[in-house]
Amino acid sequence: MNFRSNVPLAPFTTFKIGGPAKLYAEVSDMSEVALGFERAAKDHLPVYVFSGGSNILFSDAGFPGLVMRILDGGFRILDGGSDSKRISAGAGRSLLEVVLSSCQAGLIGMEGLAGIPGSIGGAVRGNAGAFGTAIGDMVVSVKALDRQTGMMKEFRKEACEFGYRMSHFKRHPELVIVSVDLALRAGGDSSVLMATIRDTQARREDGHPQDVFCAGSFFMNPIVSDERLREEFRRDTGKEPKDERLPAGWIVDQAGLRGKTIGRAKVSERHPNYIVNTGGATAEEVLTLVSIVKQRVRDELDVQLYEEVQLVGFGHELVRHERGKPQEWPSFAT
């Protein structure tokens, strides 16, 4: 393995923000991940593992330990029966590449995920979804490395505990997703599926900025029980709330924060749940803007927003060691 010192992290993220990692390595299989953990334990360093680079905000100071970036991991179509197929993908594989490969093979189910940034490992960890489709619905099993024991574990779908932007792996950050098996329907027309992908990407482009530096949706859709606010949503959008949650972007807009700027960080004018790096923004500027957004929404609408984006290198998520043994590990990102 090639360990490098003081490697800037910003270029590896969709936000293009972040200082250097004290130690950095790119890994392609779990044996290399294990070697990285051994090196970190030897040097008493915290560890952070990620892949696609979306859904992350690194600190301006970077990360004072080892950052491992998982690369690709492969893609295979497995037997699954006459009307279904299973696919297996490594955690570092681009989610879009998995969507495209599946649809080109005539497999139905992933079209609605087209355009979501990041890796499939990160998508499973956060149960990514869009337009009524969530990746957790398709999961058959997930293989993950337990950093505390060094053992590989397989989790069937029920054990993954999928919920809204949540999974067992997000609740247990000691688990590093290695590979994912999904069940898809067979017999689709690849040309029709590819057309659906193009339509899905166009829908995302209409409502979500795709050509800017951002981490994706910054806040999770909040639970809103205030019926007056829910009725306002109905009148404003002509839509019924899908569940107990309302869209975070609509909530931020109701607080008058569309286009709000702090330094070079800006609430997107196209989609207020996106915080955009307009060019050279710092993590400090982003967090100052996020703090203002959360406080204004709380004060004016009595709604609490929670970040979907992971904040890394700010101190609270660092590994703590006791007698040289890791007590807490930060999360696997997208």
C-alpha positions as protocol buffer text, in pm:
chain_id: "A"
residue {
  index: 1
  type: MET
  ca { x: 0 y: 0 z: 0 }
}
residue {
  index: 2
  type: ASN
  ca { x: 105 y: 353 z: -74 }
}
residue {
  index: 3
  type: PHE
  ca { x: 55 y: 579 z: 228 }
}
residue {
  index: 4
  type: ARG
  ca { x: 92 y: 948 z: 152 }
}
residue {
  index: 5
  type: SER
  ca { x: 121 y: 1236 z: 397 }
}
residue {
  index: 6
  type: ASN
  ca { x: -68 y: 1567 z: 399 }
}
residue {
  index: 7
  type: VAL
  ca { x: -290 y: 1495 z: 98 }
}
residue {
  index: 8
  type: PRO
  ca { x: -561 y: 1759 z: 33 }
}
residue {
  index: 9
  type: LEU
  ca { x: -907 y: 1605 z: 62 }
}
residue {
  index: 10
  type: ALA
  ca { x: -1111 y: 1867 z: -124 }
}
residue {
  index: 11
  type: PRO
  ca { x: -1044 y: 1726 z: -474 }
}
residue {
  index: 12
  type: PHE
  ca { x: -1194 y: 1389 z: -372 }
}
residue {
  index: 13
  type: THR
  ca { x: -1530 y: 1539 z: -273 }
}
residue {
  index: 14
  type: THR
  ca { x: -1822 y: 1685 z: -466 }
}
residue {
  index: 15
  type: PHE
  ca { x: -1815 y: 1987 z: -232 }
}
residue {
  index: 16
  type: LYS
  ca { x: -1449 y: 2064 z: -320 }
}
residue {
  index: 17
  type: ILE
  ca { x: -1387 y: 2170 z: 39 }
}
residue {
  index: 18
  type: GLY
  ca { x: -1146 y: 2032 z: 298 }
}
residue {
  index: 19
  type: GLY
  ca { x: -791 y: 2043 z: 424 }
}
residue {
  index: 20
  type: PRO
  ca { x: -529 y: 1767 z: 417 }
}
residue {
  index: 21
  type: ALA
  ca { x: -535 y: 1418 z: 564 }
}
residue {
  index: 22
  type: LYS
  ca { x: -238 y: 1349 z: 788 }
}
residue {
  index: 23
  type: LEU
  ca { x: -213 y: 1012 z: 613 }
}
residue {
  index: 24
  type: TYR
  ca { x: -398 y: 901 z: 299 }
}
residue {
  index: 25
  type: ALA
  ca { x: -430 y: 574 z: 110 }
}
residue {
  index: 26
  type: GLU
  ca { x: -640 y: 441 z: -176 }
}
residue {
  index: 27
  type: VAL
  ca { x: -759 y: 83 z: -129 }
}
residue {
  index: 28
  type: SER
  ca { x: -917 y: -164 z: -367 }
}
residue {
  index: 29
  type: ASP
  ca { x: -997 y: -462 z: -144 }
}
residue {
  index: 30
  type: MET
  ca { x: -1059 y: -547 z: 219 }
}
residue {
  index: 31
  type: SER
  ca { x: -709 y: -685 z: 276 }
}
residue {
  index: 32
  type: GLU
  ca { x: -576 y: -337 z: 204 }
}
residue {
  index: 33
  type: VAL
  ca { x: -839 y: -184 z: 433 }
}
residue {
  index: 34
  type: ALA
  ca { x: -724 y: -421 z: 708 }
}
residue {
  index: 35
  type: LEU
  ca { x: -363 y: -318 z: 649 }
}
residue {
  index: 36
  type: GLY
  ca { x: -470 y: 44 z: 681 }
}
residue {
  index: 37
  type: PHE
  ca { x: -635 y: -23 z: 1015 }
}
residue {
  index: 38
  type: GLU
  ca { x: -319 y: -200 z: 1133 }
}
residue {
  index: 39
  type: ARG
  ca { x: -107 y: 100 z: 1036 }
}
residue {
  index: 40
  type: ALA
  ca { x: -347 y: 339 z: 1209 }
}
residue {
  index: 41
  type: ALA
  ca { x: -356 y: 129 z: 1526 }
}
residue {
  index: 42
  type: LYS
  ca { x: 24 y: 114 z: 1531 }
}
residue {
  index: 43
  type: ASP
  ca { x: 49 y: 493 z: 1504 }
}
residue {
  index: 44
  type: HIS
  ca { x: -257 y: 558 z: 1728 }
}
residue {
  index: 45
  type: LEU
  ca { x: -435 y: 746 z: 1450 }
}
residue {
  index: 46
  type: PRO
  ca { x: -807 y: 797 z: 1394 }
}
residue {
  index: 47
  type: VAL
  ca { x: -941 y: 652 z: 1068 }
}
residue {
  index: 48
  type: TYR
  ca { x: -1200 y: 770 z: 820 }
}
residue {
  index: 49
  type: VAL
  ca { x: -1318 y: 559 z: 525 }
}
residue {
  index: 50
  type: PHE
  ca { x: -1507 y: 692 z: 225 }
}
residue {
  index: 51
  type: SER
  ca { x: -1548 y: 636 z: -146 }
}
residue {
  index: 52
  type: GLY
  ca { x: -1751 y: 850 z: -387 }
}
residue {
  index: 53
  type: GLY
  ca { x: -1703 y: 1181 z: -207 }
}
residue {
  index: 54
  type: SER
  ca { x: -2061 y: 1310 z: -195 }
}
residue {
  index: 55
  type: ASN
  ca { x: -2249 y: 1373 z: 130 }
}
residue {
  index: 56
  type: ILE
  ca { x: -1929 y: 1482 z: 308 }
}
residue {
  index: 57
  type: LEU
  ca { x: -1796 y: 1810 z: 443 }
}
residue {
  index: 58
  type: PHE
  ca { x: -1433 y: 1787 z: 551 }
}
residue {
  index: 59
  type: SER
  ca { x: -1295 y: 2041 z: 796 }
}
residue {
  index: 60
  type: ASP
  ca { x: -1068 y: 2321 z: 672 }
}
residue {
  index: 61
  type: ALA
  ca { x: -804 y: 2165 z: 897 }
}
residue {
  index: 62
  type: GLY
  ca { x: -849 y: 1831 z: 723 }
}
residue {
  index: 63
  type: PHE
  ca { x: -835 y: 1505 z: 915 }
}
residue {
  index: 64
  type: PRO
  ca { x: -566 y: 1434 z: 1179 }
}
residue {
  index: 65
  type: GLY
  ca { x: -536 y: 1065 z: 1100 }
}
residue {
  index: 66
  type: LEU
  ca { x: -563 y: 811 z: 820 }
}
residue {
  index: 67
  type: VAL
  ca { x: -818 y: 861 z: 543 }
}
residue {
  index: 68
  type: MET
  ca { x: -881 y: 559 z: 321 }
}
residue {
  index: 69
  type: ARG
  ca { x: -1065 y: 597 z: -8 }
}
residue {
  index: 70
  type: ILE
  ca { x: -1221 y: 278 z: -143 }
}
residue {
  index: 71
  type: LEU
  ca { x: -1195 y: 241 z: -520 }
}
residue {
  index: 72
  type: ASP
  ca { x: -1445 y: 67 z: -749 }
}
residue {
  index: 73
  type: GLY
  ca { x: -1490 y: -298 z: -637 }
}
residue {
  index: 74
  type: GLY
  ca { x: -1644 y: -452 z: -947 }
}
residue {
  index: 75
  type: PHE
  ca { x: -1990 y: -547 z: -1071 }
}
residue {
  index: 76
  type: ARG
  ca { x: -2143 y: -889 z: -1147 }
}
residue {
  index: 77
  type: ILE
  ca { x: -2482 y: -1022 z: -1254 }
}
residue {
  index: 78
  type: LEU
  ca { x: -2576 y: -1338 z: -1065 }
}
residue {
  index: 79
  type: ASP
  ca { x: -2841 y: -1601 z: -1128 }
}
residue {
  index: 80
  type: GLY
  ca { x: -3171 y: -1529 z: -959 }
}
residue {
  index: 81
  type: GLY
  ca { x: -3443 y: -1715 z: -1142 }
}
residue {
  index: 82
  type: SER
  ca { x: -3645 y: -1673 z: -1461 }
}
residue {
  index: 83
  type: ASP
  ca { x: -3807 y: -1342 z: -1369 }
}
residue {
  index: 84
  type: SER
  ca { x: -3539 y: -1191 z: -1145 }
}
residue {
  index: 85
  type: LYS
  ca { x: -3165 y: -1146 z: -1123 }
}
residue {
  index: 86
  type: ARG
  ca { x: -2924 y: -1059 z: -848 }
}
residue {
  index: 87
  type: ILE
  ca { x: -2639 y: -818 z: -895 }
}
residue {
  index: 88
  type: SER
  ca { x: -2331 y: -784 z: -679 }
}
residue {
  index: 89
  type: ALA
  ca { x: -2128 y: -464 z: -661 }
}
residue {
  index: 90
  type: GLY
  ca { x: -1826 y: -355 z: -462 }
}
residue {
  index: 91
  type: ALA
  ca { x: -1881 y: -71 z: -214 }
}
residue {
  index: 92
  type: GLY
  ca { x: -1661 y: 170 z: -409 }
}
residue {
  index: 93
  type: ARG
  ca { x: -1847 y: 125 z: -736 }
}
residue {
  index: 94
  type: SER
  ca { x: -2021 y: 441 z: -858 }
}
residue {
  index: 95
  type: LEU
  ca { x: -2397 y: 420 z: -798 }
}
residue {
  index: 96
  type: LEU
  ca { x: -2459 y: 562 z: -1145 }
}
residue {
  index: 97
  type: GLU
  ca { x: -2239 y: 294 z: -1301 }
}
residue {
  index: 98
  type: VAL
  ca { x: -2441 y: 24 z: -1123 }
}
residue {
  index: 99
  type: VAL
  ca { x: -2766 y: 182 z: -1243 }
}
residue {
  index: 100
  type: LEU
  ca { x: -2641 y: 201 z: -1602 }
}
residue {
  index: 101
  type: SER
  ca { x: -2496 y: -152 z: -1605 }
}
residue {
  index: 102
  type: SER
  ca { x: -2817 y: -297 z: -1464 }
}
residue {
  index: 103
  type: CYS
  ca { x: -3043 y: -119 z: -1712 }
}
residue {
  index: 104
  type: GLN
  ca { x: -2819 y: -208 z: -2006 }
}
residue {
  index: 105
  type: ALA
  ca { x: -2866 y: -572 z: -1901 }
}
residue {
  index: 106
  type: GLY
  ca { x: -3245 y: -529 z: -1902 }
}
residue {
  index: 107
  type: LEU
  ca { x: -3278 y: -537 z: -1522 }
}
residue {
  index: 108
  type: ILE
  ca { x: -3562 y: -332 z: -1375 }
}
residue {
  index: 109
  type: GLY
  ca { x: -3569 y: -142 z: -1046 }
}
residue {
  index: 110
  type: MET
  ca { x: -3282 y: 105 z: -1022 }
}
residue {
  index: 111
  type: GLU
  ca { x: -3390 y: 362 z: -1282 }
}
residue {
  index: 112
  type: GLY
  ca { x: -3522 y: 602 z: -1018 }
}
residue {
  index: 113
  type: LEU
  ca { x: -3179 y: 627 z: -857 }
}
residue {
  index: 114
  type: ALA
  ca { x: -3013 y: 768 z: -1170 }
}
residue {
  index: 115
  type: GLY
  ca { x: -2829 y: 1089 z: -1097 }
}
residue {
  index: 116
  type: ILE
  ca { x: -2780 y: 1037 z: -723 }
}
residue {
  index: 117
  type: PRO
  ca { x: -2408 y: 1101 z: -665 }
}
residue {
  index: 118
  type: GLY
  ca { x: -2166 y: 880 z: -476 }
}
residue {
  index: 119
  type: SER
  ca { x: -2087 y: 512 z: -441 }
}
residue {
  index: 120
  type: ILE
  ca { x: -2319 y: 220 z: -390 }
}
residue {
  index: 121
  type: GLY
  ca { x: -2168 y: 153 z: -48 }
}
residue {
  index: 122
  type: GLY
  ca { x: -2254 y: 502 z: 66 }
}
residue {
  index: 123
  type: ALA
  ca { x: -2598 y: 479 z: -93 }
}
residue {
  index: 124
  type: VAL
  ca { x: -2675 y: 163 z: 106 }
}
residue {
  index: 125
  type: ARG
  ca { x: -2537 y: 312 z: 425 }
}
residue {
  index: 126
  type: GLY
  ca { x: -2770 y: 613 z: 395 }
}
residue {
  index: 127
  type: ASN
  ca { x: -3054 y: 424 z: 221 }
}
residue {
  index: 128
  type: ALA
  ca { x: -3042 y: 673 z: -64 }
}
residue {
  index: 129
  type: GLY
  ca { x: -3359 y: 727 z: -259 }
}
residue {
  index: 130
  type: ALA
  ca { x: -3548 y: 949 z: -500 }
}
residue {
  index: 131
  type: PHE
  ca { x: -3885 y: 962 z: -677 }
}
residue {
  index: 132
  type: GLY
  ca { x: -4034 y: 691 z: -458 }
}
residue {
  index: 133
  type: THR
  ca { x: -3742 y: 448 z: -495 }
}
residue {
  index: 134
  type: ALA
  ca { x: -3502 y: 361 z: -210 }
}
residue {
  index: 135
  type: ILE
  ca { x: -3203 y: 134 z: -254 }
}
residue {
  index: 136
  type: GLY
  ca { x: -3283 y: -53 z: 67 }
}
residue {
  index: 137
  type: ASP
  ca { x: -3594 y: -195 z: -103 }
}
residue {
  index: 138
  type: MET
  ca { x: -3371 y: -391 z: -342 }
}
residue {
  index: 139
  type: VAL
  ca { x: -3105 y: -513 z: -101 }
}
residue {
  index: 140
  type: VAL
  ca { x: -3069 y: -888 z: -55 }
}
residue {
  index: 141
  type: SER
  ca { x: -2757 y: -882 z: 159 }
}
residue {
  index: 142
  type: VAL
  ca { x: -2460 y: -665 z: 253 }
}
residue {
  index: 143
  type: LYS
  ca { x: -2109 y: -775 z: 345 }
}
residue {
  index: 144
  type: ALA
  ca { x: -1923 y: -553 z: 590 }
}
residue {
  index: 145
  type: LEU
  ca { x: -1593 y: -557 z: 774 }
}
residue {
  index: 146
  type: ASP
  ca { x: -1618 y: -510 z: 1151 }
}
residue {
  index: 147
  type: ARG
  ca { x: -1328 y: -280 z: 1231 }
}
residue {
  index: 148
  type: GLN
  ca { x: -1327 y: -373 z: 1596 }
}
residue {
  index: 149
  type: THR
  ca { x: -1297 y: -748 z: 1544 }
}
residue {
  index: 150
  type: GLY
  ca { x: -1144 y: -764 z: 1197 }
}
residue {
  index: 151
  type: MET
  ca { x: -1417 y: -1014 z: 1097 }
}
residue {
  index: 152
  type: MET
  ca { x: -1624 y: -1004 z: 780 }
}
residue {
  index: 153
  type: LYS
  ca { x: -1999 y: -1023 z: 839 }
}
residue {
  index: 154
  type: GLU
  ca { x: -2295 y: -1074 z: 608 }
}
residue {
  index: 155
  type: PHE
  ca { x: -2623 y: -898 z: 681 }
}
residue {
  index: 156
  type: ARG
  ca { x: -2949 y: -1010 z: 523 }
}
residue {
  index: 157
  type: LYS
  ca { x: -3197 y: -739 z: 433 }
}
residue {
  index: 158
  type: GLU
  ca { x: -3391 y: -758 z: 761 }
}
residue {
  index: 159
  type: ALA
  ca { x: -3071 y: -712 z: 961 }
}
residue {
  index: 160
  type: CYS
  ca { x: -2984 y: -397 z: 764 }
}
residue {
  index: 161
  type: GLU
  ca { x: -3268 y: -211 z: 944 }
}
residue {
  index: 162
  type: PHE
  ca { x: -3340 y: 31 z: 661 }
}
residue {
  index: 163
  type: GLY
  ca { x: -3537 y: 345 z: 735 }
}
residue {
  index: 164
  type: TYR
  ca { x: -3556 y: 698 z: 600 }
}
residue {
  index: 165
  type: ARG
  ca { x: -3192 y: 784 z: 513 }
}
residue {
  index: 166
  type: MET
  ca { x: -3091 y: 531 z: 777 }
}
residue {
  index: 167
  type: SER
  ca { x: -2952 y: 179 z: 811 }
}
residue {
  index: 168
  type: HIS
  ca { x: -2786 y: -52 z: 1060 }
}
residue {
  index: 169
  type: PHE
  ca { x: -2450 y: 54 z: 913 }
}
residue {
  index: 170
  type: LYS
  ca { x: -2516 y: 419 z: 981 }
}
residue {
  index: 171
  type: ARG
  ca { x: -2606 y: 333 z: 1340 }
}
residue {
  index: 172
  type: HIS
  ca { x: -2293 y: 116 z: 1373 }
}
residue {
  index: 173
  type: PRO
  ca { x: -2002 y: 307 z: 1218 }
}
residue {
  index: 174
  type: GLU
  ca { x: -1757 y: 32 z: 1311 }
}
residue {
  index: 175
  type: LEU
  ca { x: -1894 y: -156 z: 1009 }
}
residue {
  index: 176
  type: VAL
  ca { x: -1733 y: -86 z: 671 }
}
residue {
  index: 177
  type: ILE
  ca { x: -1949 y: -195 z: 378 }
}
residue {
  index: 178
  type: VAL
  ca { x: -1753 y: -418 z: 141 }
}
residue {
  index: 179
  type: SER
  ca { x: -2011 y: -531 z: -116 }
}
residue {
  index: 180
  type: VAL
  ca { x: -2382 y: -524 z: -183 }
}
residue {
  index: 181
  type: ASP
  ca { x: -2618 y: -777 z: -343 }
}
residue {
  index: 182
  type: LEU
  ca { x: -2942 y: -647 z: -494 }
}
residue {
  index: 183
  type: ALA
  ca { x: -3246 y: -822 z: -640 }
}
residue {
  index: 184
  type: LEU
  ca { x: -3386 y: -677 z: -964 }
}
residue {
  index: 185
  type: ARG
  ca { x: -3657 y: -787 z: -1205 }
}
residue {
  index: 186
  type: ALA
  ca { x: -3541 y: -941 z: -1531 }
}
residue {
  index: 187
  type: GLY
  ca { x: -3687 y: -909 z: -1877 }
}
residue {
  index: 188
  type: GLY
  ca { x: -3679 y: -534 z: -1926 }
}
residue {
  index: 189
  type: ASP
  ca { x: -3613 y: -361 z: -2256 }
}
residue {
  index: 190
  type: SER
  ca { x: -3273 y: -196 z: -2221 }
}
residue {
  index: 191
  type: SER
  ca { x: -3360 y: 86 z: -2464 }
}
residue {
  index: 192
  type: VAL
  ca { x: -3673 y: 169 z: -2263 }
}
residue {
  index: 193
  type: LEU
  ca { x: -3483 y: 155 z: -1936 }
}
residue {
  index: 194
  type: MET
  ca { x: -3206 y: 381 z: -2069 }
}
residue {
  index: 195
  type: ALA
  ca { x: -3471 y: 629 z: -2183 }
}
residue {
  index: 196
  type: THR
  ca { x: -3618 y: 619 z: -1831 }
}
residue {
  index: 197
  type: ILE
  ca { x: -3273 y: 695 z: -1691 }
}
residue {
  index: 198
  type: ARG
  ca { x: -3243 y: 998 z: -1917 }
}
residue {
  index: 199
  type: ASP
  ca { x: -3588 y: 1117 z: -1808 }
}
residue {
  index: 200
  type: THR
  ca { x: -3497 y: 1068 z: -1442 }
}
residue {
  index: 201
  type: GLN
  ca { x: -3174 y: 1263 z: -1482 }
}
residue {
  index: 202
  type: ALA
  ca { x: -3365 y: 1541 z: -1657 }
}
residue {
  index: 203
  type: ARG
  ca { x: -3613 y: 1556 z: -1368 }
}
residue {
  index: 204
  type: ARG
  ca { x: -3324 y: 1585 z: -1124 }
}
residue {
  index: 205
  type: GLU
  ca { x: -3165 y: 1856 z: -1335 }
}
residue {
  index: 206
  type: ASP
  ca { x: -3491 y: 2053 z: -1334 }
}
residue {
  index: 207
  type: GLY
  ca { x: -3507 y: 2064 z: -955 }
}
residue {
  index: 208
  type: HIS
  ca { x: -3156 y: 1985 z: -833 }
}
residue {
  index: 209
  type: PRO
  ca { x: -2839 y: 2166 z: -938 }
}
residue {
  index: 210
  type: GLN
  ca { x: -2613 y: 1907 z: -1102 }
}
residue {
  index: 211
  type: ASP
  ca { x: -2333 y: 2132 z: -1226 }
}
residue {
  index: 212
  type: VAL
  ca { x: -2229 y: 2295 z: -898 }
}
residue {
  index: 213
  type: PHE
  ca { x: -1997 y: 2210 z: -611 }
}
residue {
  index: 214
  type: CYS
  ca { x: -2217 y: 2073 z: -332 }
}
residue {
  index: 215
  type: ALA
  ca { x: -2257 y: 1764 z: -117 }
}
residue {
  index: 216
  type: GLY
  ca { x: -2610 y: 1683 z: -234 }
}
residue {
  index: 217
  type: SER
  ca { x: -2913 y: 1740 z: -12 }
}
residue {
  index: 218
  type: PHE
  ca { x: -2776 y: 1897 z: 304 }
}
residue {
  index: 219
  type: PHE
  ca { x: -3067 y: 1835 z: 542 }
}
residue {
  index: 220
  type: MET
  ca { x: -3293 y: 1537 z: 594 }
}
residue {
  index: 221
  type: ASN
  ca { x: -3661 y: 1602 z: 532 }
}
residue {
  index: 222
  type: PRO
  ca { x: -3796 y: 1695 z: 876 }
}
residue {
  index: 223
  type: ILE
  ca { x: -4096 y: 1548 z: 1054 }
}
residue {
  index: 224
  type: VAL
  ca { x: -4364 y: 1817 z: 1065 }
}
residue {
  index: 225
  type: SER
  ca { x: -4680 y: 1767 z: 1270 }
}
residue {
  index: 226
  type: ASP
  ca { x: -4804 y: 2128 z: 1251 }
}
residue {
  index: 227
  type: GLU
  ca { x: -5116 y: 2093 z: 1037 }
}
residue {
  index: 228
  type: ARG
  ca { x: -5112 y: 2462 z: 946 }
}
residue {
  index: 229
  type: LEU
  ca { x: -4769 y: 2422 z: 789 }
}
residue {
  index: 230
  type: ARG
  ca { x: -4874 y: 2103 z: 615 }
}
residue {
  index: 231
  type: GLU
  ca { x: -5181 y: 2280 z: 473 }
}
residue {
  index: 232
  type: GLU
  ca { x: -4957 y: 2563 z: 353 }
}
residue {
  index: 233
  type: PHE
  ca { x: -4746 y: 2301 z: 172 }
}
residue {
  index: 234
  type: ARG
  ca { x: -5059 y: 2167 z: 0 }
}
residue {
  index: 235
  type: ARG
  ca { x: -5167 y: 2515 z: -112 }
}
residue {
  index: 236
  type: ASP
  ca { x: -4819 y: 2616 z: -224 }
}
residue {
  index: 237
  type: THR
  ca { x: -4725 y: 2301 z: -416 }
}
residue {
  index: 238
  type: GLY
  ca { x: -5058 y: 2142 z: -505 }
}
residue {
  index: 239
  type: LYS
  ca { x: -4924 y: 1816 z: -362 }
}
residue {
  index: 240
  type: GLU
  ca { x: -5014 y: 1601 z: -66 }
}
residue {
  index: 241
  type: PRO
  ca { x: -4738 y: 1531 z: 188 }
}
residue {
  index: 242
  type: LYS
  ca { x: -4609 y: 1180 z: 124 }
}
residue {
  index: 243
  type: ASP
  ca { x: -4580 y: 1097 z: 494 }
}
residue {
  index: 244
  type: GLU
  ca { x: -4511 y: 1275 z: 822 }
}
residue {
  index: 245
  type: ARG
  ca { x: -4220 y: 1460 z: 663 }
}
residue {
  index: 246
  type: LEU
  ca { x: -4210 y: 1773 z: 449 }
}
residue {
  index: 247
  type: PRO
  ca { x: -3930 y: 1852 z: 199 }
}
residue {
  index: 248
  type: ALA
  ca { x: -3641 y: 2028 z: 368 }
}
residue {
  index: 249
  type: GLY
  ca { x: -3591 y: 2254 z: 65 }
}
residue {
  index: 250
  type: TRP
  ca { x: -3950 y: 2379 z: 89 }
}
residue {
  index: 251
  type: ILE
  ca { x: -3906 y: 2440 z: 464 }
}
residue {
  index: 252
  type: VAL
  ca { x: -3585 y: 2640 z: 410 }
}
residue {
  index: 253
  type: ASP
  ca { x: -3759 y: 2844 z: 140 }
}
residue {
  index: 254
  type: GLN
  ca { x: -4053 y: 2919 z: 374 }
}
residue {
  index: 255
  type: ALA
  ca { x: -3802 y: 3076 z: 611 }
}
residue {
  index: 256
  type: GLY
  ca { x: -3693 y: 3313 z: 334 }
}
residue {
  index: 257
  type: LEU
  ca { x: -3345 y: 3168 z: 299 }
}
residue {
  index: 258
  type: ARG
  ca { x: -3331 y: 3085 z: -74 }
}
residue {
  index: 259
  type: GLY
  ca { x: -3010 y: 3246 z: -204 }
}
residue {
  index: 260
  type: LYS
  ca { x: -2875 y: 3331 z: 143 }
}
residue {
  index: 261
  type: THR
  ca { x: -2496 y: 3372 z: 130 }
}
residue {
  index: 262
  type: ILE
  ca { x: -2215 y: 3363 z: 382 }
}
residue {
  index: 263
  type: GLY
  ca { x: -1881 y: 3428 z: 216 }
}
residue {
  index: 264
  type: ARG
  ca { x: -1862 y: 3191 z: -79 }
}
residue {
  index: 265
  type: ALA
  ca { x: -2120 y: 2946 z: 59 }
}
residue {
  index: 266
  type: LYS
  ca { x: -2475 y: 2989 z: -67 }
}
residue {
  index: 267
  type: VAL
  ca { x: -2819 y: 2837 z: -24 }
}
residue {
  index: 268
  type: SER
  ca { x: -2904 y: 2729 z: -378 }
}
residue {
  index: 269
  type: GLU
  ca { x: -3163 y: 2943 z: -553 }
}
residue {
  index: 270
  type: ARG
  ca { x: -3276 y: 2640 z: -757 }
}
residue {
  index: 271
  type: HIS
  ca { x: -3310 y: 2401 z: -463 }
}
residue {
  index: 272
  type: PRO
  ca { x: -3283 y: 2547 z: -110 }
}
residue {
  index: 273
  type: ASN
  ca { x: -3179 y: 2212 z: 41 }
}
residue {
  index: 274
  type: TYR
  ca { x: -2848 y: 2243 z: -143 }
}
residue {
  index: 275
  type: ILE
  ca { x: -2562 y: 2442 z: 8 }
}
residue {
  index: 276
  type: VAL
  ca { x: -2339 y: 2545 z: -281 }
}
residue {
  index: 277
  type: ASN
  ca { x: -1967 y: 2622 z: -292 }
}
residue {
  index: 278
  type: THR
  ca { x: -1968 y: 2914 z: -536 }
}
residue {
  index: 279
  type: GLY
  ca { x: -1587 y: 2899 z: -562 }
}
residue {
  index: 280
  type: GLY
  ca { x: -1331 y: 2873 z: -284 }
}
residue {
  index: 281
  type: ALA
  ca { x: -1581 y: 2838 z: 1 }
}
residue {
  index: 282
  type: THR
  ca { x: -1446 y: 2719 z: 334 }
}
residue {
  index: 283
  type: ALA
  ca { x: -1601 y: 2466 z: 569 }
}
residue {
  index: 284
  type: GLU
  ca { x: -1631 y: 2744 z: 827 }
}
residue {
  index: 285
  type: GLU
  ca { x: -1843 y: 2950 z: 586 }
}
residue {
  index: 286
  type: VAL
  ca { x: -2064 y: 2649 z: 514 }
}
residue {
  index: 287
  type: LEU
  ca { x: -2119 y: 2571 z: 882 }
}
residue {
  index: 288
  type: THR
  ca { x: -2192 y: 2935 z: 963 }
}
residue {
  index: 289
  type: LEU
  ca { x: -2456 y: 2938 z: 690 }
}
residue {
  index: 290
  type: VAL
  ca { x: -2598 y: 2605 z: 807 }
}
residue {
  index: 291
  type: SER
  ca { x: -2621 y: 2736 z: 1163 }
}
residue {
  index: 292
  type: ILE
  ca { x: -2815 y: 3041 z: 1044 }
}
residue {
  index: 293
  type: VAL
  ca { x: -3052 y: 2824 z: 838 }
}
residue {
  index: 294
  type: LYS
  ca { x: -3122 y: 2587 z: 1126 }
}
residue {
  index: 295
  type: GLN
  ca { x: -3180 y: 2869 z: 1376 }
}
residue {
  index: 296
  type: ARG
  ca { x: -3410 y: 3067 z: 1145 }
}
residue {
  index: 297
  type: VAL
  ca { x: -3616 y: 2758 z: 1059 }
}
residue {
  index: 298
  type: ARG
  ca { x: -3641 y: 2666 z: 1427 }
}
residue {
  index: 299
  type: ASP
  ca { x: -3735 y: 3019 z: 1538 }
}
residue {
  index: 300
  type: GLU
  ca { x: -3984 y: 3099 z: 1261 }
}
residue {
  index: 301
  type: LEU
  ca { x: -4138 y: 2760 z: 1184 }
}
residue {
  index: 302
  type: ASP
  ca { x: -4068 y: 2559 z: 1500 }
}
residue {
  index: 303
  type: VAL
  ca { x: -3907 y: 2288 z: 1287 }
}
residue {
  index: 304
  type: GLN
  ca { x: -3574 y: 2124 z: 1370 }
}
residue {
  index: 305
  type: LEU
  ca { x: -3347 y: 2042 z: 1076 }
}
residue {
  index: 306
  type: TYR
  ca { x: -3083 y: 1769 z: 1095 }
}
residue {
  index: 307
  type: GLU
  ca { x: -2786 y: 1735 z: 864 }
}
residue {
  index: 308
  type: GLU
  ca { x: -2780 y: 1453 z: 611 }
}
residue {
  index: 309
  type: VAL
  ca { x: -2424 y: 1550 z: 515 }
}
residue {
  index: 310
  type: GLN
  ca { x: -2147 y: 1402 z: 731 }
}
residue {
  index: 311
  type: LEU
  ca { x: -1919 y: 1650 z: 907 }
}
residue {
  index: 312
  type: VAL
  ca { x: -1567 y: 1507 z: 921 }
}
residue {
  index: 313
  type: GLY
  ca { x: -1256 y: 1634 z: 1097 }
}
residue {
  index: 314
  type: PHE
  ca { x: -1429 y: 1879 z: 1330 }
}
residue {
  index: 315
  type: GLY
  ca { x: -1332 y: 1688 z: 1644 }
}
residue {
  index: 316
  type: HIS
  ca { x: -1656 y: 1526 z: 1755 }
}
residue {
  index: 317
  type: GLU
  ca { x: -1623 y: 1217 z: 1534 }
}
residue {
  index: 318
  type: LEU
  ca { x: -1257 y: 1136 z: 1597 }
}
residue {
  index: 319
  type: VAL
  ca { x: -1149 y: 797 z: 1725 }
}
residue {
  index: 320
  type: ARG
  ca { x: -1078 y: 790 z: 2095 }
}
residue {
  index: 321
  type: HIS
  ca { x: -814 y: 550 z: 2217 }
}
residue {
  index: 322
  type: GLU
  ca { x: -784 y: 386 z: 2552 }
}
residue {
  index: 323
  type: ARG
  ca { x: -466 y: 187 z: 2608 }
}
residue {
  index: 324
  type: GLY
  ca { x: -415 y: 184 z: 2232 }
}
residue {
  index: 325
  type: LYS
  ca { x: -752 y: 28 z: 2148 }
}
residue {
  index: 326
  type: PRO
  ca { x: -1013 y: 210 z: 1937 }
}
residue {
  index: 327
  type: GLN
  ca { x: -1325 y: 294 z: 2134 }
}
residue {
  index: 328
  type: GLU
  ca { x: -1524 y: 479 z: 1868 }
}
residue {
  index: 329
  type: TRP
  ca { x: -1490 y: 493 z: 1491 }
}
residue {
  index: 330
  type: PRO
  ca { x: -1625 y: 754 z: 1254 }
}
residue {
  index: 331
  type: SER
  ca { x: -1859 y: 659 z: 976 }
}
residue {
  index: 332
  type: PHE
  ca { x: -1820 y: 521 z: 626 }
}
residue {
  index: 333
  type: ALA
  ca { x: -1929 y: 787 z: 380 }
}
residue {
  index: 334
  type: THR
  ca { x: -2045 y: 781 z: 24 }
}
